[in-house]
Amino acid sequence: MILFDNHLHLRRDGRFLDAVREFQNAGGTHFILCQYPMPVLVMKEKSYKACYQETLQMAEEIRDVVGIGVFTVVGPYPVDILPLQEKFGRETAITIMRKGIEEAAALCEERKCIAIGEIGRPHFPVDQQIFQDSNNILFYGMQKAKDVGVPVVLHTESTTPIQCKELVDIGKKVGLNPEKIVKHFSPPFITHDENFGLMPSVLASKKNIVEALHKGVRFLMETDYIDDLRRPGAVLGPKTVPKLTKNLLAENIMSEHQAHMIHIENPQNTYAIELEQ
């Protein structure tokens, strides 16, 4: 049975391969390794290239050592704009992040990555200039994603239906299909009048997933595991998605058909990937 975690971070100074084994031992078969923020390295290099390469190398190691399906998503983390601006000034910060979008798009074009992300806006209040600059970088990210034919994975402040509409409208300006806009850390906004056609990646608490299933099957499941030894199991632990899915199946809250849609059809259609056992 294929069980897919749509958003998971790993660190070499975290549990790394042990976390992957925990996911696998719980029944997990495939996951997306999403770029972990590495602002210190980005500031040192004035480029995202080195941290993207590190993420690709980690994925390669996971495939070789653990033998599990791993896909990579890279992009300039939205909060990076703050330390970059503090160190280099506003214009250089924007330039580095735009270049980070281009570097991510190039890796997608080479089929080394399957989406550009996490991109978007800081998840906490920032001044209007930072917010606007972040929106401009997001717009550029959507443009480049459209150019190379991949989705974007978005990190923003707390998700609301109004915000979903705004993000879909930004995408429409560059011709990016709403289905190619993945809203990371989404609440169970499953219906069109809640998400306006974007793809919600729902944080996999039991409460969220049960609510989502009452509305439909057009969503992905994620843990947003951050592999930080100071915060074990945050945001949700690596075994959460396979364990919860199996429990919901056993309790007849989720059907085999629903599991197939969420774990196979939706990821394949969103990212144009093939999932095989």
SERO-4910 file (N, C-alpha, C, O; in steps of 0.05 Angstrom, whole numbers):
BEGIN
 pado doro    nc1    nc2    nc3   cac1   cac2   cac3    cc1    cc2    cc3    oc1    oc2    oc3
  Met    A     17    -24      0      0      0      0     18     25      0     36     28     16
  Ile    A     12     43    -18     27     68    -20     17     88      0     -7     94      1
  Leu    A     35     99     16     28    120     36     48    143     34     72    139     36
  Phe    A     37    167     28     53    190     19     51    213     38     29    223     44
  Asp    A     73    223     48     74    247     65     83    270     46    105    269     35
  Asn    A     66    290     43     71    311     24     91    332     32     99    348     16
  His    A     99    332     58    117    354     66    132    347     91    120    346    113
  Leu    A    158    343     88    174    334    111    202    346    107    213    346     85
  His    A    213    355    129    241    366    128    259    347    143    251    334    162
  Leu    A    284    346    134    304    330    148    330    346    151    336    364    134
  Arg    A    345    340    171    371    353    176    392    333    183    387    312    196
  Arg    A    416    338    174    438    319    181    444    321    211    453    301    222
  Asp    A    439    344    223    444    346    252    419    340    268    417    345    292
  Gly    A    399    328    254    375    319    267    375    288    267    396    276    269
  Arg    A    351    276    265    349    247    265    354    236    237    362    212    235
  Phe    A    350    252    217    356    245    189    347    217    181    323    212    179
  Leu    A    366    198    177    358    171    167    341    156    187    324    140    179
  Asp    A    345    161    213    328    147    233    299    156    231    281    140    234
  Ala    A    295    182    224    268    192    220    255    179    196    231    172    196
  Val    A    271    175    174    261    162    150    254    133    156    233    123    147
  Arg    A    271    120    172    265     92    179    239     90    196    224     71    193
  Glu    A    235    110    213    211    110    229    186    113    211    166     99    215
  Phe    A    188    130    191    166    133    171    162    107    157    139     98    153
  Gln    A    183     94    148    182     69    133    170     47    150    153     31    141
  Asn    A    180     45    175    170     24    193    141     26    200    128      6    206
  Ala    A    130     50    198    102     54    203     85     48    178     60     48    179
  Gly    A     98     43    156     84     36    131     87     57    109     76     54     87
  Gly    A    101     79    115    105    100     95    122     90     72    142     76     76
  Thr    A    115     98     47    129     89     23    142    111      8    163    107     -5
  His    A    130    135      8    140    158     -8    136    184      8    116    187     23
  Phe    A    154    202      5    150    229     17    165    250      1    182    245    -16
  Ile    A    157    275      6    171    298     -6    190    309     15    181    317     37
  Leu    A    215    310      8    236    323     24    236    352     16    245    359     -6
  Cys    A    226    369     33    225    398     27    249    413     38    257    407     61
  Gln    A    260    431     23    283    446     30    281    457     59    262    471     65
  Tyr    A    301    450     75    301    461    102    315    488    102    334    492     87
  Pro    A    304    508    116    317    534    116    347    533    125    353    521    146
  Met    A    364    545    109    393    546    115    403    574    111    420    578     94
  Pro    A    392    594    126    399    622    120    428    628    124    439    645    109
  Val    A    442    614    142    471    620    147    487    613    122    504    628    113
  Leu    A    481    590    110    495    581     86    488    600     62    505    606     46
  Val    A    463    608     60    454    626     39    469    653     41    478    664     21
  Met    A    471    663     66    485    688     69    515    686     63    527    704     52
  Lys    A    526    663     70    555    659     64    560    658     34    580    670     24
  Glu    A    543    644     20    547    640     -9    534    662    -26    540    664    -50
  Lys    A    515    677    -14    498    696    -29    484    681    -52    480    692    -74
  Ser    A    476    656    -46    463    639    -66    450    616    -52    458    608    -30
  Tyr    A    429    605    -64    416    581    -53    427    555    -64    419    533    -56
  Lys    A    445    557    -84    454    533    -98    465    512    -79    458    488    -82
  Ala    A    482    519    -60    494    500    -42    474    486    -24    476    461    -20
  Cys    A    454    500    -14    435    486      3    416    469    -13    407    448     -3
  Tyr    A    410    476    -38    394    458    -55    410    433    -61    398    411    -60
  Gln    A    436    435    -67    452    412    -72    453    393    -48    453    369    -50
  Glu    A    454    405    -24    455    390      1    429    373      3    429    350     11
  Thr    A    406    386     -3    380    372     -2    379    349    -22    369    327    -16
  Leu    A    389    354    -46    390    332    -67    408    309    -58    402    286    -62
  Gln    A    431    316    -45    449    295    -35    436    279    -13    440    254    -12
  Met    A    421    292      4    407    278     26    387    259     14    384    236     23
  Ala    A    372    268     -6    352    250    -19    366    226    -31    355    203    -29
  Glu    A    389    230    -44    403    208    -57    412    188    -35    410    163    -39
  Glu    A    422    198    -13    431    181      9    407    165     20    410    141     26
  Ile    A    384    177     23    360    164     33    352    141     14    346    119     23
  Arg    A    353    146    -12    346    125    -31    366    102    -29    358     78    -29
  Asp    A    392    108    -27    412     87    -27    412     71     -1    414     47     -1
  Val    A    409     85     22    412     71     48    385     59     58    385     37     68
  Val    A    363     74     54    338     65     65    321     51     44    305     33     50
  Gly    A    324     60     19    309     48     -3    280     55     -2    263     37      1
  Ile    A    274     81     -4    246     90     -1    242    112    -22    261    124    -32
  Gly    A    217    117    -30    211    137    -50    213    165    -39    197    173    -21
  Val    A    232    181    -48    235    209    -39    237    227    -63    252    223    -81
  Phe    A    221    249    -61    221    270    -82    230    296    -68    225    300    -44
  Thr    A    243    313    -83    253    338    -71    239    363    -82    231    364   -105
  Val    A    235    382    -63    224    408    -70    242    429    -58    248    428    -34
  Val    A    251    448    -74    270    468    -64    260    496    -72    246    500    -92
  Gly    A    268    516    -55    261    543    -61    271    561    -38    278    551    -17
  Pro    A    272    587    -43    281    606    -22    260    610     -1    238    620     -6
  Tyr    A    266    601     24    247    602     46    239    631     51    256    648     54
  Pro    A    213    636     53    203    664     55    215    681     78    220    705     75
  Val    A    220    668    101    230    683    124    259    692    120    269    710    133
  Asp    A    273    679    101    301    687     95    304    716     88    326    728     91
  Ile    A    283    728     78    285    756     69    293    774     92    306    795     88
  Leu    A    286    766    117    293    783    140    323    784    146    335    805    147
  Pro    A    336    760    151    365    761    156    381    771    131    401    784    134
  Leu    A    371    764    107    385    773     83    385    804     81    405    816     74
  Gln    A    361    815     87    359    844     85    376    858    107    388    879    102
  Glu    A    376    846    130    392    857    152    421    858    145    436    876    152
  Lys    A    431    837    132    459    834    126    467    849    101    488    862    100
  Phe    A    451    848     80    459    859     54    443    883     44    450    895     24
  Gly    A    421    889     57    403    910     48    381    899     30    382    876     21
  Arg    A    361    915     26    336    906     13    341    896    -15    332    874    -22
  Glu    A    354    911    -32    357    904    -60    372    878    -64    364    861    -79
  Thr    A    394    875    -49    410    850    -52    394    826    -41    396    804    -53
  Ala    A    379    830    -20    363    808     -9    343    798    -30    340    774    -34
  Ile    A    330    817    -43    310    810    -64    325    795    -87    315    775    -97
  Thr    A    348    806    -95    363    793   -117    371    765   -110    368    747   -127
  Ile    A    380    760    -86    389    733    -78    365    714    -78    367    691    -87
  Met    A    342    724    -69    318    706    -68    307    701    -96    298    679   -102
  Arg    A    307    721   -113    299    717   -141    317    697   -155    308    680   -170
  Lys    A    343    700   -149    362    681   -161    357    653   -150    360    633   -164
  Gly    A    349    652   -124    341    626   -112    318    613   -126    317    589   -129
  Ile    A    299    630   -135    276    620   -151    287    608   -177    279    586   -186
  Glu    A    305    623   -190    316    614   -216    331    588   -213    330    570   -230
  Glu    A    347    586   -192    363    561   -186    344    537   -181    350    515   -190
  Ala    A    322    542   -167    303    521   -162    289    512   -188    285    489   -193
  Ala    A    282    532   -205    269    526   -230    287    510   -248    278    492   -262
  Ala    A    313    516   -248    332    501   -264    333    472   -256    334    454   -273
  Leu    A    333    467   -230    333    439   -220    307    424   -227    307    400   -232
  Cys    A    285    439   -227    259    427   -236    260    420   -265    251    399   -274
  Glu    A    272    438   -281    275    433   -310    292    409   -315    287    394   -334
  Glu    A    312    404   -298    329    381   -301    316    356   -288    328    334   -288
  Arg    A    292    359   -278    277    337   -266    290    326   -240    286    303   -233
  Lys    A    306    343   -228    318    335   -202    300    342   -179    302    330   -157
  Cys    A    282    361   -184    262    369   -164    234    370   -177    232    372   -202
  Ile    A    213    368   -161    187    366   -173    169    390   -168    147    392   -178
  Ala    A    179    410   -153    164    435   -149    183    456   -138    205    450   -129
  Ile    A    174    481   -138    189    503   -126    175    510    -99    152    516    -98
  Gly    A    191    508    -77    179    513    -51    198    507    -28    219    495    -33
  Glu    A    192    515     -4    169    531      3    176    560     -5    197    571      2
  Ile    A    157    573    -19    160    601    -25    135    615    -15    115    602     -9
  Gly    A    136    642    -13    111    656     -5    118    680     13    132    698      4
  Arg    A    107    679     37    109    702     55    116    692     83    109    669     90
  Pro    A    129    708    100    133    700    128    106    693    141     85    705    134
  His    A    107    675    160     82    666    173     74    683    197     56    676    212
  Phe    A     88    705    201     83    723    224     81    751    213     91    756    191
  Pro    A     70    770    229     67    797    218     95    810    212    114    808    227
  Val    A     96    823    188    120    838    180    111    865    169     87    869    164
  Asp    A    130    883    166    122    909    156    112    907    126    118    888    113
  Gln    A     99    928    118     86    928     92    106    925     69     99    911     49
  Gln    A    129    936     72    150    934     50    159    905     47    161    895     24
  Ile    A    164    891     69    173    863     68    150    846     56    155    828     40
  Phe    A    126    852     64    102    837     54    100    840     24     96    821      9
  Gln    A    103    865     14    101    870    -14    125    858    -30    121    846    -51
  Asp    A    149    860    -19    172    848    -32    168    817    -33    175    805    -53
  Ser    A    157    806    -11    152    777    -11    132    769    -32    135    748    -45
  Asn    A    111    786    -35     91    780    -56    103    781    -84     96    765   -101
  Asn    A    122    800    -88    135    802   -114    152    778   -120    153    768   -142
  Ile    A    166    768    -99    182    744   -103    164    720   -108    171    703   -124
  Leu    A    142    719    -94    122    697    -98    112    698   -126    110    677   -139
  Phe    A    105    721   -136     96    725   -164    117    714   -183    110    700   -202
  Tyr    A    142    721   -179    164    712   -196    166    681   -194    171    668   -214
  Gly    A    163    670   -170    164    641   -167    142    627   -182    147    606   -194
  Met    A    118    638   -182     96    627   -198    102    629   -228     96    610   -243
  Gln    A    113    651   -236    121    654   -264    140    632   -273    136    619   -293
  Lys    A    161    629   -257    182    609   -264    170    580   -263    178    564   -280
  Ala    A    153    575   -244    140    549   -242    124    543   -267    124    521   -278
  Lys    A    109    564   -276     93    561   -300    111    555   -324    106    539   -341
  Asp    A    134    570   -325    153    567   -348    164    538   -350    167    528   -371
  Val    A    170    526   -327    182    499   -327    162    477   -322    169    453   -321
  Gly    A    137    484   -319    115    464   -317    114    449   -291    109    425   -291
  Val    A    119    463   -268    117    449   -242     99    465   -223     93    488   -229
  Pro    A     91    453   -201     76    468   -181     93    486   -164    118    484   -164
  Val    A     80    503   -148     93    517   -126     82    506   -100     58    499    -98
  Val    A     98    505    -79     90    498    -52     92    523    -35    114    534    -32
  Leu    A     69    532    -25     68    558    -12     68    557     18     54    541     31
  His    A     84    575     30     86    580     59     77    608     63     88    627     52
  Thr    A     56    612     80     46    639     85     37    641    114     40    623    130
  Glu    A     25    664    119     11    668    145    -13    648    146    -18    635    126
  Ser    A    -27    647    168    -49    628    171    -69    629    148    -76    650    139
  Thr    A    -76    605    139    -93    603    115   -122    609    120   -134    600    140
  Thr    A   -134    625    102   -162    631    103   -173    628     74   -157    629     56
  Pro    A   -199    625     71   -210    624     44   -203    649     27   -197    648      3
  Ile    A   -204    673     40   -197    698     26   -168    697     16   -163    705     -7
  Gln    A   -151    686     32   -123    684     24   -120    664      1   -104    668    -17
  Cys    A   -134    641      3   -133    622    -19   -141    635    -45   -128    631    -66
  Lys    A   -162    651    -45   -171    665    -69   -149    684    -79   -144    685   -103
  Glu    A   -137    698    -61   -115    717    -68    -92    702    -82    -82    711   -102
  Leu    A    -84    679    -70    -62    663    -81    -69    652   -109    -52    652   -127
  Val    A    -94    643   -112   -103    633   -138   -103    655   -158    -96    652   -182
  Asp    A   -112    679   -150   -112    702   -168    -84    711   -177    -80    718   -200
  Ile    A    -65    709   -159    -37    715   -166    -28    695   -187    -16    702   -207
  Gly    A    -34    670   -183    -27    649   -202    -40    653   -229    -27    649   -250
  Lys    A    -65    662   -229    -79    666   -255    -65    688   -271    -65    687   -296
  Lys    A    -53    708   -258    -40    730   -272    -16    719   -289     -9    732   -309
  Val    A     -4    697   -280     18    686   -296     10    661   -311     27    648   -324
  Gly    A    -16    653   -309    -25    630   -324    -20    604   -309    -19    582   -322
  Leu    A    -15    605   -283    -10    580   -267    -37    569   -258    -52    582   -244
  Asn    A    -42    544   -266    -66    530   -259    -69    528   -228    -49    521   -215
  Pro    A    -92    535   -217    -95    533   -188    -88    505   -176    -78    503   -154
  Glu    A    -91    484   -192    -84    457   -183    -54    454   -179    -46    436   -165
  Lys    A    -39    473   -190    -10    472   -187      0    490   -164     24    496   -162
  Ile    A    -19    500   -148    -13    516   -125    -18    499   -100    -42    494    -94
  Val    A      2    489    -87     -1    472    -64      2    489    -39     22    502    -34
  Lys    A    -19    489    -23    -19    505      2    -10    487     25    -25    472     36
  His    A     16    491     31     28    476     54     15    486     80      7    509     83
  Phe    A     14    467    100      4    473    127    -25    483    125    -32    502    139
  Ser    A    -41    470    109    -69    479    105    -87    467    126    -84    444    134
  Pro    A   -107    483    135   -129    470    149   -146    454    130   -140    454    106
  Pro    A   -166    440    139   -182    423    121   -201    440    104   -226    437    106
  Phe    A   -189    456     86   -205    471     67   -206    455     41   -188    456     24
  Ile    A   -227    439     38   -228    419     16   -246    427     -6   -242    421    -29
  Thr    A   -268    442      0   -287    449    -20   -277    473    -36   -260    488    -27
  His    A   -288    476    -60   -279    498    -78   -285    525    -66   -269    544    -70
  Asp    A   -307    528    -51   -312    555    -39   -294    561    -15   -295    583     -5
  Glu    A   -279    541     -7   -259    546     14   -231    551      3   -216    568     12
  Asn    A   -224    535    -18   -196    536    -28   -193    548    -56   -171    552    -65
  Phe    A   -215    553    -70   -215    565    -96   -199    550   -117   -190    562   -137
  Gly    A   -196    524   -113   -183    507   -133   -154    501   -128   -143    484   -143
  Leu    A   -141    513   -108   -114    505   -102   -114    478    -89   -135    468    -81
  Met    A    -90    466    -86    -88    439    -74    -80    442    -45    -58    449    -39
  Pro    A    -99    435    -26    -91    437      2    -74    414     12    -81    391      7
  Ser    A    -52    420     25    -36    400     38    -42    402     68    -32    419     81
  Val    A    -59    384     77    -71    387    104    -53    375    125    -44    352    123
  Leu    A    -48    390    146    -33    380    169    -47    356    181    -71    358    188
  Ala    A    -33    334    183    -46    308    188    -52    301    217    -44    281    227
  Ser    A    -66    320    231    -78    312    257   -103    296    251   -115    299    229
  Lys    A   -111    279    269   -136    263    265   -160    282    260   -176    277    243
  Lys    A   -162    302    276   -184    321    274   -186    333    246   -207    334    234
  Asn    A   -163    343    236   -162    355    209   -170    335    188   -186    342    170
  Ile    A   -159    311    189   -164    292    167   -192    281    168   -204    277    147
  Val    A   -203    277    191   -231    268    193   -250    290    182   -268    284    166
  Glu    A   -244    315    189   -261    337    178   -257    338    147   -277    342    133
  Ala    A   -233    336    138   -228    336    109   -243    315     94   -255    320     74
  Leu    A   -243    290    105   -256    268     92   -287    272     91   -299    261     72
  His    A   -298    287    109   -327    292    108   -333    310     84   -356    311     75
  Lys    A   -313    325     74   -318    344     52   -310    333     25   -320    342      5
  Gly    A   -292    313     24   -283    303     -2   -255    290      0   -246    284     22
  Val    A   -243    285    -23   -217    272    -23   -195    288    -37   -173    278    -42
  Arg    A   -202    313    -45   -182    328    -60   -164    343    -41   -166    367    -36
  Phe    A   -145    328    -30   -125    340    -12   -102    321     -9   -103    298    -16
  Leu    A    -79    332      2    -56    316      8    -52    317     38    -64    333     52
  Met    A    -37    298     49    -31    297     78     -2    303     83     16    293     68
  Glu    A      4    318    104     31    325    111     35    326    141     17    330    156
  Thr    A     61    322    149     68    325    177     82    352    182     81    362    204
  Asp    A     96    363    162    114    386    166    134    380    188    141    397    204
  Tyr    A    143    355    189    164    347    209    189    364    204    198    366    181
  Ile    A    200    375    225    223    394    221    250    382    230    270    395    227
  Asp    A    250    358    242    274    344    249    293    361    266    317    362    262
  Asp    A    282    374    286    297    391    304    299    376    331    278    372    344
  Leu    A    323    369    339    326    354    364    317    369    389    311    357    409
  Arg    A    315    395    386    305    411    409    274    410    411    263    417    431
  Arg    A    262    402    388    232    401    387    224    373    376    213    372    354
  Pro    A    229    352    391    224    325    380    195    321    372    176    329    387
  Gly    A    190    310    348    163    305    339    148    328    327    125    326    319
  Ala    A    161    352    326    148    375    315    152    376    285    173    367    275
  Val    A    134    387    270    107    395    278     91    370    285     77    369    305
  Leu    A     91    350    267     81    323    273    104    303    267    120    308    249
  Gly    A    104    281    281    126    261    278    125    247    251    104    246    239
  Pro    A    147    235    242    149    223    216    131    199    211    124    193    188
  Lys    A    122    186    232    105    162    228     75    170    227     58    153    222
  Thr    A     69    196    230     41    204    233     23    197    209      2    185    213
  Val    A     32    204    185     15    200    161      8    170    156    -15    164    154
  Pro    A     29    152    155     21    124    152      5    113    175    -14     98    171
  Lys    A     13    120    199     -1    109    223    -30    119    224    -49    103    228
  Leu    A    -35    145    219    -62    155    220    -79    143    197   -102    136    202
  Thr    A    -67    141    173    -82    130    151    -91    101    157   -114     94    152
  Lys    A    -73     86    167    -79     58    174   -101     56    195   -119     40    194
  Asn    A    -99     73    215   -119     74    237   -147     82    226   -167     70    233
  Leu    A   -147    102    208   -173    111    197   -185     89    179   -210     86    179
  Leu    A   -168     75    165   -178     52    149   -190     30    167   -211     20    162
  Ala    A   -175     24    189   -184      3    207   -211     11    221   -227     -6    227
  Glu    A   -214     37    226   -238     47    239   -261     52    219   -283     61    227
  Asn    A   -256     46    193   -276     52    172   -284     81    170   -306     88    162
  Ile    A   -266     99    178   -270    128    175   -260    136    147   -271    154    135
  Met    A   -239    123    137   -228    127    110   -232    101     95   -227     79    106
  Ser    A   -241    103     70   -244     79     53   -218     74     37   -201     92     35
  Glu    A   -216     50     26   -193     44      8   -192     64    -15   -171     73    -23
  His    A   -215     70    -26   -217     89    -49   -206    116    -41   -191    129    -55
  Gln    A   -215    126    -18   -206    152     -8   -176    152     -4   -162    171    -11
  Ala    A   -165    131      8   -136    128     12   -121    129    -14   -100    141    -17
  His    A   -132    115    -34   -120    114    -61   -119    142    -73    -99    150    -85
  Met    A   -140    157    -71   -141    184    -82   -121    202    -68   -106    217    -81
  Ile    A   -121    201    -41   -104    220    -26    -74    213    -28    -57    231    -30
  His    A    -68    188    -29    -39    180    -28    -27    174    -55     -3    173    -58
  Ile    A    -44    169    -76    -33    162   -102    -43    182   -123    -26    196   -136
  Glu    A    -69    184   -128    -79    200   -150    -72    230   -146    -62    242   -165
  Asn    A    -77    241   -122    -72    269   -118    -43    277   -121    -37    296   -135
  Pro    A    -24    262   -108      4    269   -113     13    266   -142     27    283   -152
  Gln    A      4    244   -155     12    240   -183      1    262   -201     16    272   -218
  Asn    A    -23    270   -197    -35    291   -214    -23    319   -208    -19    335   -226
  Thr    A    -17    324   -183     -6    350   -175     22    354   -185     29    375   -196
  Tyr    A     39    333   -182     68    336   -187     77    323   -213    100    324   -220
  Ala    A     58    309   -227     66    294   -251     88    274   -245    108    273   -259
  Ile    A     83    258   -224    102    237   -216     89    210   -218     64    208   -219
  Glu    A    105    189   -217     94    162   -216    101    150   -189    124    150   -180
  Leu    A     81    139   -176     85    127   -150     82     97   -153     61     87   -160
  Glu    A    104     82   -147    103     53   -149    112     41   -123    130     51   -109
  Gln    A    100     19   -116    106      5    -91    134     -6    -92    143    -19    -73
***
